[in-house]
């Protein structure tokens, strides 16, 4: 029997896609993927360092690897953002790690595995540079993730991404377009363009053009649906919004992380915009793209955040009326500027603020979703939930569950919405639908 590799992933969609590339590299080296850690000859952790809680979860999972290593020979590779940031200290803390890798030069992975198999404990942490062309073994049959840039040069004071992922490196547009064409030829109905900050695409390489130009080129290839993430308000341009509006196969959704509604905290975070400027972007988006769904990220409990600062965030949420809010309590990350500040918002205050944002988000989300009851919407089916019911997403990125329906993943369906919750919609198939294309 062939060798098997188990890959466990934490963090953002960039990390999920990086694991697809790791799977592609390992398949080339003779390892077939497995979802069962107990059958793996090779275990790989691809990790996230953005928040302390995520880092602690990763460390907790190493105990399972140690159990596997006690009963049989198995190699353990630890990498990704935590590997890049924490470095060789991880080897001292966790003897179970056989090889350590970071966020770049993934082409070296097969060699690292071979050396570890020969009994050599290996560390490979080159500084992130350039972009890599790697084989991909996609986990989804519906959505093809395509990287357009790696790293970020914005320097937000709380963010570890520039240290973990390096500065912005835009991928040549011809490589992006070729990968999109390959995904379309393979039958993918949706392409998700990825970058730590897609809106900054081309800033490091002006000859590549900007993100709006790339988005228009991708749209003209005729992929039924195109999404992108993540966007930064500092770099979001009217040209990008106009590209979304001009092409019906570019989805009516932007994820635009505001982080705070306090101008003082935004300055401390080095975000590069005010709350008013952020709201102007949201207003412009809704004028150009009627019905667009704007989602966001918020951090509560940033160092020095007062009750007045937090109230400003609540006021911004009320005005912006986001479709979904991903909220997190601030945690200092190593090497960031904010980590040198006192983490002075008490844990119980952070928790109370987080719960208030969640409650407000649920209320607004329910109010918005209830307006869909009785409407028909287009849904791309992604799979089945734990109850066995098909689910998918609308053009504007709302989750729709179809209890008892017979539609399959990868199909488009027109769905009549029958029920709404704060988290999504429920519906039933209405009429057959032709697959849409660029127009």
LUMVOGU-295513 format. One record per residue: z, y, x of N, C-alpha, C in turn. Coordinates in steps of 0.001 Angstrom, whole numbers, padded with zeros to 6 digits, always signed. Last residue first. Layout:
# residues N
ZYXZYXZYX ...
END
This chain:
# residues 439
-018124+038132-021024-018966+038997-021814-018555+040435-021702 -017646+034740-020190-017643+036155-019813-018565+036946-020712 -016693+032565-022908-017168+032860-021568-017157+034334-021319 -014883+030117-024819-015409+031462-024593-015845+031629-023157 -015739+027280-026632-015145+027799-025400-015757+029152-025111 -015452+027539-030195-016277+027335-028994-015553+027910-027798 -013178+025998-032362-013535+027176-031574-014409+026789-030407 -012290+025019-035714-012776+024737-034364-013224+026014-033667 -009397+026568-037278-010822+026179-037284-011226+025823-035883 -006428+026032-037029-007113+026645-038166-008567+026190-038255 -003459+024242-036206-004891+024491-035980-005548+025039-037238 -000411+026128-036502-001200+024949-036851-002671+025258-036622 +002546+027220-034657+001388+027359-035527+000713+026038-035809 +005005+029350-033205+004623+028028-033694+003440+028214-034643 +005818+031278-030240+005253+031133-031578+005038+029656-031910 +008647+032544-028351+007258+032164-028555+006912+031993-030020 +011230+033512-028063+010576+032944-026880+009105+032631-027089 +012133+034322-030491+012112+035328-029428+011342+034838-028216 +009770+032810-032781+011088+032923-032180+011014+034015-031120 +007914+032306-035782+008121+033025-034522+009573+032912-034090 +005380+030477-037559+006788+030768-037271+006899+031454-035926 +002665+030269-037881+003505+030005-039044+004967+030383-038825 -000555+031220-036994+000857+031296-036650+001702+031192-037912 -003294+029197-036578-002641+030100-037528-001140+030067-037255 -005519+029001-033880-004242+028580-034452-003736+029644-035411 -008226+027567-032353-007798+028708-033156-006597+028244-033970 -008207+026224-029073-008020+026047-030514-007734+027396-031149 -009597+024620-026246-009296+025851-026950-009126+025524-028431 -008257+022063-024104-009030+022467-025268-008621+023865-025717 -006489+021461-022123-007806+021920-021718-008690+022333-022875 -004820+018854-023804-004809+019844-022730-006231+020176-022299 -005723+018421-027301-005384+017953-025968-005454+019080-024948 -004588+018187-030731-005363+018833-029671-004837+018406-028295 -003186+017299-032889-003816+016283-032036-004643+016892-030907 +000118+018407-033978-001334+018556-033826-001878+017531-032832 +002900+018357-034199+002122+017312-034852+000622+017400-034684 +003273+021804-033627+003930+020543-033993+002991+019588-034717 +002292+023657-031278+001576+023149-032460+002179+021807-032872 +003457+026650-029810+003662+025213-030010+002982+024810-031308 +002567+029131-027539+002404+028663-028919+002578+027148-028931 +003477+031901-025578+003507+030453-025748+003432+030096-027232 +001345+034530-024662+002455+034080-025497+002347+032575-025684 -000751+035773-023259+000287+035034-022534+001521+034722-023372 -002897+036798-024608-001917+037747-024082-000646+037058-023578 -004274+034525-025412-004906+035411-024452-003903+036378-023826 -001667+032039-025667-002639+032972-026205-003254+033775-025063 -001155+028723-024496-000906+030163-024434-002045+030938-025080 +000408+025700-025787-000532+026434-024949-000195+027904-024962 +001296+022354-026670+001593+023775-026551+000533+024411-025667 +001862+019472-028733+000999+020280-027869+001477+021726-027830 +004919+017590-028639+004026+018492-029365+003149+019276-028395 +006843+016070-027428+005526+015481-027581+004535+016348-028325 +009168+017258-026810+009106+016584-028117+007760+015926-028370 +008629+018519-024449+009491+017328-024402+009546+016587-025732 +005118+019378-024899+006506+019664-024566+007336+018386-024630 +001925+018994-023351+002860+018656-024421+004283+018932-023970 -000583+021421-022439+000054+020114-022333+000924+019846-023545 -002176+023655-022906-001782+023339-021529-001172+021955-021381 -004789+025069-024772-003741+024044-024738-003469+023635-023290 -005214+028319-025515-005665+027319-024550-004528+026316-024374 -005792+029855-028600-004814+029206-027725-005529+028235-026794 -006215+032697-030566-006883+031714-029705-005881+031173-028694 -004828+033110-033848-004936+033468-032439-005648+032348-031687 -004319+034534-037015-004930+033462-036237-005142+033967-034815 -001223+035468-038678-002448+035756-037941-003032+034466-037366 +001164+034598-039747+000024+034741-040647-001279+035055-039940 +003051+036306-037382+003079+035317-038460+001961+035626-039459 +003146+038349-035573+002018+037415-035460+001977+036409-036601 +005453+039714-035859+004248+040378-036365+003028+039457-036314 +007316+038249-034504+007263+038088-035959+006019+038737-036551 +007071+039163-031874+006460+037883-032239+006360+037688-033740 +008525+041595-031948+007095+041587-031634+006440+040312-032142 +011094+040656-032578+010443+041662-033429+008927+041673-033200 +011580+038923-030433+011489+038389-031797+010771+039368-032714 +011630+040776-028294+010651+039686-028314+010474+039100-029705 +013835+042324-028987+012506+042933-028978+011428+041856-029051 +015869+040337-028761+015663+041090-030002+014261+041678-030073 +015595+039468-026107+015395+038518-027207+015140+039253-028525 +016203+041836-024749+014887+041225-024586+014595+040252-025722 +018875+042153-025494+017890+043152-025907+016477+042590-025820 +019944+039894-024229+020069+040046-025677+019045+041046-026203 +019324+040437-021523+018787+039248-022183+018829+039388-023703 +020850+042758-021115+019384+042816-020993+018755+041625-021714 +023398+041661-021486+022934+042729-022376+021411+042856-022320 +023544+039829-019397+023574+039328-020770+023098+040392-021757 +023526+041595-017207+022465+040605-017368+022400+040124-018811 +025930+042943-017656+024667+043675-017726+023487+042720-017905 +027760+040859-017262+027712+041542-018556+026393+042294-018722 +027213+040215-014574+026980+039224-015621+026873+039891-016991 +027996+042585-013272+026622+042092-013169+026300+041131-014311 +030699+042500-013941+029864+043598-014457+028387+043198-014393 +031567+040278-012569+031677+040260-014027+030859+041381-014666 +031085+041050-009864+030328+039950-010483+030389+039959-012004 +030899+044634-009325+031663+043385-009499+030851+042312-010216 +028949+046156-006975+029040+045965-008425+029739+044633-008673 +028675+046233-004210+029882+046786-004816+029948+046715-006333 +027903+045332-001438+027536+044696-002709+028671+044990-003686 +027161+047950+000777+028213+047175+000093+027689+046611-001226 +024141+047401+002707+024945+048189+001778+026057+047327+001183 +022566+045714+004057+023517+046471+004873+024417+047360+004006 +020824+044738+002246+021900+043827+002665+022932+044532+003544 +018824+046598+001963+019939+046661+001017+021090+045741+001416 +017041+045829+003968+017814+047057+004128+019010+047097+003182 +017226+042337+004928+016719+043431+004103+017604+044662+004281 +018472+040325+006363+017447+041109+007031+016852+042226+006201 +019170+038189+003627+019290+038478+005057+018128+039295+005591 +019943+039737+000517+019157+038774+001259+019124+039169+002724 +022335+040031-002113+021812+040506-000817+021086+039401-000077 +021394+039948-005486+022094+039232-004417+021495+039674-003091 +021528+041070-008829+021252+041374-007427+022067+040453-006518 +020574+038910-011437+021646+039674-010796+021295+039879-009324 +017514+039274-013265+018335+038582-012272+019437+039509-011786 +015133+038663-015827+016221+039479-015285+017067+038640-014346 +012149+039059-017224+012820+038136-016302+013871+038967-015574 +011153+039666-020467+011830+040238-019307+012452+039097-018508 +008275+040026-022525+009261+039155-021891+009867+039897-020715 +007122+042307-023662+007022+041022-024338+008043+040020-023831 +008901+045415-023745+008250+044340-023007+008199+043068-023845 +009293+048241-024555+009171+047088-025442+008339+045973-024794 +009668+050806-023526+008508+050025-023079+008240+048819-023968 +012034+051721-024790+010791+052474-024926+009570+051619-024590 +013928+049775-024140+013722+050130-025547+012387+050838-025735 +013772+049913-021349+013381+048684-022053+013086+048981-023514 +014798+052486-020908+013413+052186-020555+012923+050935-021277 +017442+052109-021772+016577+053059-022477+015106+052794-022166 +018341+050298-019837+018303+049890-021241+017381+050814-022033 +018180+051974-017577+017362+050760-017662+017231+050285-019106 +020105+053857-018226+018712+054297-018073+017759+053108-018133 +022369+052275-018112+021942+052790-019417+020502+053272-019349 +022505+051935-015325+022169+050784-016166+021716+051234-017548 +023221+054516-014561+021980+053920-014060+021549+052768-014956 +025699+054697-015851+024612+055598-016252+023261+055061-015778 +027166+052824-014449+026904+052575-015864+025768+053465-016356 +025494+052493-011226+026543+052953-012124+026207+052562-013555 +024812+050736-008389+024349+050939-009756+025522+051291-010663 +025581+050162-005786+025753+051529-006251+025305+051770-007679 +023282+047539-005388+024384+048318-004802+024412+049760-005296 +022325+046270-008639+021937+046713-007298+023074+047562-006722 +022799+045248-011202+023862+045194-010214+023438+045514-008800 +019730+043647-012104+020953+044362-012475+021970+044224-011344 +016278+043855-012069+017447+043488-011281+018624+044307-011782 +013540+042655-013928+014610+043641-013795+015728+043041-012954 +010048+042360-014593+011243+041868-013904+012260+043003-013829 +007878+041999-017540+008471+042687-016386+009604+041890-015760 +004808+042363-019477+006063+041694-019148+006596+042268-017845 +002779+043431-022001+003341+043842-020706+004682+043143-020542 -000072+042618-023626+001318+042193-023483+001780+042558-022082 -002303+044646-025500-001908+044052-024225-000420+043737-024228 -003244+045880-027803-002621+044563-027934-002183+043936-026632 -005902+047602-026249-005065+047419-027439-004529+045987-027520 -006285+048967-023468-006338+047554-023842-005434+047332-025052 -005953+051714-023185-007209+051102-022750-007394+049694-023286 -003380+052108-024207-004492+052899-024724-005830+052232-024406 -001874+050391-022686-001975+050131-024123-003070+050951-024782 -002138+051570-020150-002596+050193-020379-002799+049926-021863 -000898+054033-020578-002323+054001-020261-002893+052609-020525 +001760+053150-021013+001046+053872-022059-000466+053815-021836 +002284+052042-018489+002329+051192-019681+001564+051849-020830 +002098+054345-016931+001185+053228-016681+001120+052320-017911 +004219+055834-018007+002856+056360-018130+001817+055253-017901 +006365+054314-017180+006051+054353-018609+004662+054919-018851 +006250+054934-014421+006058+053562-014895+005661+053554-016370 +006840+057645-014503+005524+057217-014021+005236+055782-014449 +009503+057495-015427+008476+058168-016217+007077+057762-015803 +010755+056229-013295+010701+055562-014602+009627+056185-015475 +008682+056671-010354+009804+056988-011226+009678+056201-012519 +007883+054883-007322+007515+055476-008604+008796+055834-009335 +008727+053461-005049+007561+054330-004954+007067+054906-006257 +010831+051767-004369+009776+051249-005241+008552+052159-005305 +013209+051759-002874+011924+052103-002248+010745+051565-003061 +015687+051551-003976+014923+050310-003831+013604+050517-003082 +016349+054218-004168+017113+053365-003250+016371+052059-002979 +014544+054918-006211+014405+055504-004866+015132+054644-003843 +015638+053388-008291+014268+053126-007853+014002+053728-006474 +018108+054660-008558+018071+053288-008049+016663+052930-007580 +017175+057133-009560+017973+057065-008330+017938+055669-007717 +015885+056444-011912+015105+057014-010810+015883+056954-009497 +016423+053515-013651+017080+054662-013028+016246+055181-011870 +015458+051185-014549+015032+052379-015266+015647+053648-014715 +014171+048584-012394+015257+049451-012874+014661+050602-013654 +011978+046689-012364+013216+046460-011617+014383+047319-012077 +009315+046393-013193+009899+047735-013103+011174+047739-012262 +006485+044557-012649+007931+044548-012407+008467+045966-012255 +004287+043469-014787+004485+044685-014013+005990+044881-013830 +001821+041478-015729+003234+041374-015366+003506+042480-014356 -000383+041894-018421-000034+042253-017050+001466+042069-016871 -002937+040699-020520-001546+040573-020095-001410+041084-018668 -005408+039693-021722-004726+040930-022095-003232+040846-021786 -007576+038206-019244-006569+038141-020302-005821+039455-020483 -010971+038364-019082-009763+038744-018348-008661+038954-019378 -013010+037955-020857-012400+036755-020280-011265+037078-019323 -013918+040428-021568-013100+039718-022548-012513+038428-021996 -013857+043229-019657-014257+041822-019626-013352+041009-020543 -012809+045793-019826-014269+045626-019874-014706+044174-020002 -010050+045720-019521-010600+046118-020808-012075+045771-020946 -009865+045034-016830-009309+044142-017858-009950+044450-019207 -011029+047322-015752-011675+046020-015543-011166+044997-016551 -009155+049236-016478-010504+049328-017045-011264+048012-016867 -007037+048427-014869-006898+048362-016328-008258+048423-017004 -008175+049017-012375-007803+047639-012709-007693+047486-014219 -008485+051800-012587-009665+050951-012407-009362+049486-012729 -005902+052748-012629-006653+052785-013875-007889+051897-013778 -003798+050582-010636-004731+051681-010820-005389+051611-012194 -000782+049795-009053-001617+049580-010229-002494+050808-010470 +000999+050381-007028-000400+050152-006654-001326+049898-007842 +003496+050681-008156+003063+051659-007151+001558+051575-006910 +003809+048387-009752+003499+049678-010375+003000+050728-009384 +002188+045448-008835+003223+046398-008433+002875+047757-009032 +001688+042161-010178+001257+043535-009992+002446+044409-009623 +001164+038818-008852+001930+039822-009580+001383+041214-009272 -001438+037702-011062-000036+038022-010839+000240+037974-009332 -003936+037195-013598-003539+037575-012239-002059+037918-012209 -006454+035199-015278-005171+035894-015221-004918+036330-013779 -009206+034431-017217-008754+034874-015890-007435+035606-016060 -011144+031988-018921-009970+032862-018879-009581+033170-017444 -013774+030952-018406-013329+031307-019757-012125+032235-019793 -015789+032360-015881-014603+031552-016162-014085+031932-017548 -018023+033888-015125-018025+033197-016409-016869+032249-016648 -018413+035610-013063-018742+034205-012808-018672+033370-014089 -017423+038074-013745-018853+037838-013964-019269+036397-013688 -014784+037942-012883-015078+037905-014329-016532+037562-014590 -015076+038266-010124-014595+036984-010651-014954+036866-012134 -015897+040956-010081-016768+039908-009553-016368+038538-010088 -013640+042216-011177-014914+042290-011886-015883+041212-011392 -011783+041669-009165-011557+041165-010518-012860+041173-011324 -012857+043120-007032-012775+041665-006955-012616+041064-008349 -012545+045745-008008-013892+045231-007704-013884+043707-007650 -009740+045865-008221-010571+046042-009410-011970+045479-009191 -008906+045588-005563-008656+044507-006509-009517+044641-007759 -011574+046814-003351-010231+046787-003918-010100+045683-004967 -013298+045731-000298-013206+046371-001602-011787+046275-002136 -013400+044778+002248-013364+043786+001179-013468+044426-000203 -013167+046923+003927-014513+046382+003743-014560+045314+002650 -010431+047392+004146-011218+048189+003188-012620+047645+002947 -007934+045589+004555-009333+045339+004930-010235+046094+003947 -005552+046359+003516-005579+046056+004949-006997+045849+005463 -006251+046658+000880-005687+047817+001585-005697+047606+003095 -007130+044353-000390-008108+045149+000337-007544+046348+001075 -004676+044388-002935-005786+043669-002296-006767+044649-001645 -002631+045460-004309-002840+046007-002968-003989+045316-002240 -002458+044024-006636-003030+045365-006714-003271+045994-005347 -001085+041694-006067-002547+041627-006175-003171+043018-006140 +001324+040854-004204+000997+042104-004887-000523+042189-004976 +001280+038216-003594+002596+038833-003751+002442+040181-004456 -001228+036725-005669-000856+037485-004488+000560+037978-004683 -003769+034951-007434-002402+035072-006928-002309+035976-005708 -005370+034311-010443-005483+034969-009145-004090+035348-008662 -006057+031555-012211-004955+032483-011994-005061+033030-010571 -008435+030526-014529-008155+030792-013124-007044+031823-013059 -009245+028013-016905-008502+029228-016573-008302+029316-015066 -010596+025695-017199-010802+026702-018228-010135+028037-017885 -012325+023630-014916-011137+024417-015232-011470+025528-016214 -014457+022072-014110-014061+022036-015504-012829+022835-015864 -015544+022280-011637-014670+021126-011868-014117+021077-013292 -016797+024719-011759-017638+023518-011744-016828+022264-012023 -014508+026334-011574-015319+026362-012793-016188+025113-012883 -013742+025754-008959-012838+025436-010069-013602+025394-011389 -015945+026758-007564-015622+025332-007473-014705+024909-008617 -015701+029482-008192-016891+028736-008628-016634+027237-008594 -013284+030018-006864-013365+030161-008316-014561+029385-008862 -014106+029621-004235-013089+028735-004802-013081+028819-006325 -015974+031690-003979-016403+030302-003829-015389+029349-004448 -014342+033926-004278-015385+033656-005272-015872+032213-005186 -012729+033718-001955-012129+033720-003288-013166+033313-004332 -014660+033928+000028-013869+032703-000063-013226+032588-001445 -015624+036490-000399-016559+035374-000565-015815+034037-000647 -013415+038143+000178-013840+037947-001218-014784+036774-001403 -010877+037007+002396-012252+037469+002219-012753+037179+000811 -007566+038002+001526-008494+036909+001776-009927+037407+001565 -005308+040219+003145-006264+039946+002065-007229+038852+002481 -002098+040333+003879-003337+039818+004479-004263+039419+003337 +000814+042261+004288-000354+041984+003469-001515+041468+004313 +003231+040650+006514+002552+041781+005887+001359+041328+005055 +005406+037804+005678+004644+038675+006549+003989+039818+005800 +007107+036146+004310+005664+035937+004130+004803+036814+005017 +009698+036908+005036+009375+035490+004859+007873+035228+004875 +009599+039684+005224+010135+038902+006345+009709+037444+006253 +008482+040388+002737+007792+040756+003982+008302+039984+005198 +010499+039167+000946+009137+038655+001058+008426+039099+002337 +012983+040135+000440+012843+039370+001670+011408+038903+001911 +013982+043235-000878+013059+042097-000942+012848+041449+000419 +015313+045592-001164+016054+044374-001488+015252+043097-001216 +013505+047651-000629+014712+047530+000189+015463+046226-000011 +010071+046984-000192+011173+047245-001117+012487+046855-000439 +007621+046944+001395+008936+047225+001968+010001+047628+000973 +004844+046482+001196+005465+047591+000471+006878+047923+000931 +003273+044464+002160+003622+045539+003098+004359+046681+002413 +003193+040926+001922+003349+042218+001251+003806+043244+002277 +001428+037719+001677+002315+038713+002243+002341+040013+001464 -002024+037226+000848-000719+036690+001223+000112+037815+001819 -004516+037058-001734-003851+037719-000608-002522+037038-000345 -005581+035302-003512-006454+036383-003057-005837+037150-001890 -005539+031897-004435-004906+032967-003673-005929+034020-003276 -005703+030467-007513-006548+030879-006394-005884+032062-005704 -005095+027767-009679-004540+028919-008974-005375+029200-007728 -006448+026708-012599-006656+026648-011155-006101+027923-010531 -005334+025032-015425-005317+026298-014694-005458+026050-013204 -005759+022306-016197-006173+023420-017048-006337+024713-016260 -004612+020375-014776-006000+020118-015158-006587+021288-015939 -002440+020994-012000-002840+021238-013382-004297+020871-013585 -002266+020486-009317-001351+019775-010197-001758+019897-011655 -004824+019992-006906-004271+020767-007999-003406+019907-008919 -004924+020084-003707-004796+019004-004693-004072+019603-005890 -007018+021635-001390-006090+021801-002507-006110+020556-003370 -007367+022527+002082-007711+021690+000931-006649+021841-000150 -007465+025981+003150-006835+024666+003117-007360+023846+001946 -007672+028645+005128-008499+027897+004188-008048+026443+004236 -005323+031291+005477-005762+029937+005813-006656+029366+004717 -005134+034536+007007-005103+033677+005822-005702+032331+006210 -002955+036312+009352-004216+035835+008817-004053+035122+007484 +000424+035266+009833-000719+036091+010214-001983+035462+009638 +003876+034851+010317+002751+034841+009369+001638+035781+009819 +004839+033376+013416+004864+034535+012517+003668+034506+011580 +005608+029826+013313+004841+030966+013830+004955+032153+012886 +007475+027501+013426+007705+028723+012663+006933+029894+013267 +008328+024395+013640+007054+025125+013733+007152+026348+012828 +010099+021850+015195+010218+023161+014559+008895+023892+014750 +010952+018389+015046+009969+019434+015301+010300+020706+014529 +012098+015637+016731+012509+016628+015723+011752+017925+016001 +010384+012673+017123+010592+014009+017691+010972+014967+016573 +009646+010176+016193+011032+010385+016599+011333+011738+017202 +007209+009838+015126+007394+009281+016470+008789+009547+017011 +007413+011302+012848+007384+009848+012705+007583+009155+014037 +007130+013837+013949+008432+013439+013403+008512+011928+013241 +004419+013726+014580+005401+013844+015662+006793+013449+015192 +003314+013525+012002+003066+012472+012989+004095+012525+014114 +004162+015942+010856+004577+014661+010275+004427+013541+011299 +002825+017772+012479+004291+017780+012441+004817+016462+011899 +000170+017138+011828+000648+016895+013192+002172+016878+013239 +000103+017988+009138-000118+016573+009475+000360+016225+010883 +000710+020876+009505+001633+019929+008877+001352+018460+009211 -000982+022810+010445-000268+022013+011440+000578+020906+010822 -001865+024243+008327-002773+023242+008877-002098+022337+009904 -000069+026233+007877+000193+024945+007234-000749+023859+007724 +000371+028811+008904-000156+027741+009753+000182+026370+009176 +003369+029891+007126+001995+030025+007595+001642+028882+008539 +005990+029591+006477+005088+029969+005397+003642+030098+005841 +007380+026873+008279+007555+028140+007598+006527+028364+006517 +009205+023799+008927+008011+024638+008957+008250+025889+008127 +010715+021128+010575+010924+022405+009917+009660+023237+010047 +011575+017675+010314+010706+018742+010818+010844+019964+009934 +013880+016355+009496+013102+015799+010606+012108+016806+011175 +017089+016886+008316+015761+017484+008450+015066+016926+009689 +019648+015885+008455+018655+015074+007747+017233+015613+007930 +021379+017716+009565+020768+016721+010458+019684+015883+009785 +021782+020840+008839+021344+019664+008088+020644+018672+009019 +022611+022749+010696+023407+022549+009484+023067+021243+008777 +020684+022643+012669+022088+022415+013035+022934+022100+011805 +018446+023251+011197+018520+021954+011870+019958+021627+012254 +018963+025861+010384+018907+024799+009375+019023+023417+010008 +018669+027368+012621+020031+027168+012128+020078+026065+011081 +015968+027794+012994+016563+026590+013579+018005+026362+013174 +015331+029628+009938+014958+029099+011243+015750+027880+011681 +015557+031353+007789+016776+030800+008391+016535+030117+009730 +012889+032111+007194+013948+033110+007353+015148+032558+008120 +011309+029800+007045+010855+030936+007848+012009+031880+008168 +012840+028206+005274+012560+027756+006632+012175+028911+007539 +012672+029773+002984+013977+029580+003622+013790+029105+005054 +009854+029605+002482+010491+030881+002794+011858+030722+003455 +008789+026478+003915+008645+027585+002996+009463+028781+003434 +010608+023367+004469+009815+024528+004844+009736+025575+003757 +011309+020238+005798+011900+021371+005080+011135+022629+005472 +010730+016791+005550+010261+018076+006037+010773+019205+005168 +011770+013651+006339+012128+014811+005527+011661+016086+006218 +010862+010197+006047+010805+011470+006777+011091+012615+005823 +012686+007189+005797+011914+008222+005115+011981+009499+005943 +013864+003957+005612+013249+004956+006497+012385+005937+005700 +016754+003644+003428+015428+003236+003893+014870+004295+004829 +019300+004521+002782+018890+003208+002287+017554+002726+002839 +019720+007033+003767+020725+006010+004066+020234+004605+003727 +017699+008564+002738+017612+008201+004161+018642+007136+004545 +018606+008964+000120+017385+008203+000359+017322+007708+001799 +020836+010573+000641+021011+009274-000008+019795+008388+000225 +019549+012826+001692+020440+012045+002561+020698+010660+001973 +018297+013742-000609+017489+013261+000518+018335+012396+001438 +020502+014534-002071+019664+013449-002589+018796+012867-001484 +021408+016684-000509+022249+015495-000654+021460+014301-001167 +019588+018662-000901+019472+017900+000346+020345+016641+000296 +020215+020089-003162+019290+018964-003309+019175+018125-002044 +021765+022188-002233+022395+021136-003023+021525+019899-003159 +019824+023782-001071+020787+023095-000204+021488+021970-000952 +018582+024706-003424+017840+023904-002444+018815+023111-001584 +020618+026214-004569+020100+025036-005270+019347+024112-004323 +020866+028287-002720+021967+027338-002866+021520+026071-003593 +018449+029637-003174+018711+029032-001871+019815+027985-001968 +018821+030556-005764+017744+029600-005498+017979+028894-004172 +020946+032327-005322+021136+031173-006206+020079+030117-005953 +019813+034310-003730+020826+033428-003160+021007+032178-003999 +016259+034740-003936+017607+034950-004459+018562+033905-003877 +014089+034173-002245+014162+035477-002906+015564+035759-003423 +013379+031923-000914+014539+032654-000394+014775+033961-001121 +012261+028647-001629+012232+030064-001995+013508+030725-001504 +010387+025845-000152+011540+026557-000672+011304+028043-000913 +009516+022635-000344+008859+023934-000175+009718+024956-000904 +010310+019645+001112+010863+020718+000293+010142+022012+000648 +009068+016403+001148+008850+017776+001610+009471+018734+000612 +009284+013136+002289+009830+014104+001342+009648+015494+001934 +007598+010124+002599+007732+011477+003129+008223+012377+002003 +007611+007893+001165+007755+007716+002609+007989+009061+003292 +009083+007522-002060+008378+008339-001070+008661+007888+000354 +010420+006417-004141+009289+005648-003622+008598+006342-002448 +012329+008208-004952+012803+006924-004426+011681+006065-003866 +011023+010332-006098+011522+010499-004733+011930+009161-004113 +008229+010354-007890+009461+009563-007787+009948+009602-006345 +005789+011403-007947+006830+012182-008609+008188+011500-008521 +003594+011427-005142+004425+010685-006076+005447+011639-006681 +000358+011531-003539+001524+012172-004151+002283+011219-005064 -000471+009758-000533-000706+009971-001949+000536+010616-002567 -001523+010444+002694-000366+010375+001805-000781+010676+000363 -003559+010842+004566-003295+009489+004081-002107+009341+003168 -004271+013377+005230-003595+012594+006269-003184+011205+005794 -005243+014320+002865-006207+014149+003952-005612+013295+005073 -002801+014564+001605-003756+013574+001112-004804+013285+002178 -001737+016703+003014-001125+015386+003190-002030+014286+002664 -003414+018783+002114-003351+018442+003540-002802+017036+003750 -002798+018740-000643-004160+018514-000168-004210+018107+001285 -000092+019372-000601-000508+018071-001126-001918+017736-000672 -000310+021993+000353+000385+020993+001161-000012+019593+000714 -001565+023065-001879-002295+023032-000613-001643+022041+000360 +000453+022834-003742-000831+022171-004006-001645+022065-002718 +002313+024485-002522+002589+023044-002576+001336+022254-002914 +001091+026907-003021+001204+026458-001632+001519+024964-001578 +001450+027031-005769+000104+026827-005248+000139+026384-003790 +004211+027430-005782+003644+026278-006487+002247+025973-005941 +004346+029848-004403+004916+028653-003799+004372+027390-004461 +003105+031502-006270+002539+031402-004919+003052+030145-004228 +004872+031337-008359+003615+030597-008486+002874+030522-007157 +008191+031064-006818+007108+031711-007556+005868+030824-007622 +010654+028411-006634+010175+029773-006507+008953+030104-007329 +010335+025175-005094+011135+026215-005727+010375+027533-005665 +009309+021781-005158+008956+023194-005006+009941+024080-005743 +008821+018802-003427+009677+019522-004374+009539+021013-004094 +006810+016024-003061+006936+017444-002753+007759+018111-003844 +006453+012946-001572+007120+013623-002673+007334+015074-002264 +003934+010697-000646+004628+011949-000341+005187+012548-001625 +003300+007409+000588+003487+008335-000519+004300+009543-000083 +000811+005244+002038+002035+006033+002128+002078+007046+000991 -000612+002356+000378-000657+003600+001115+000683+004307+001127 +000000-001200+000838+000000+000000+000000+000000+001247+000871 
END
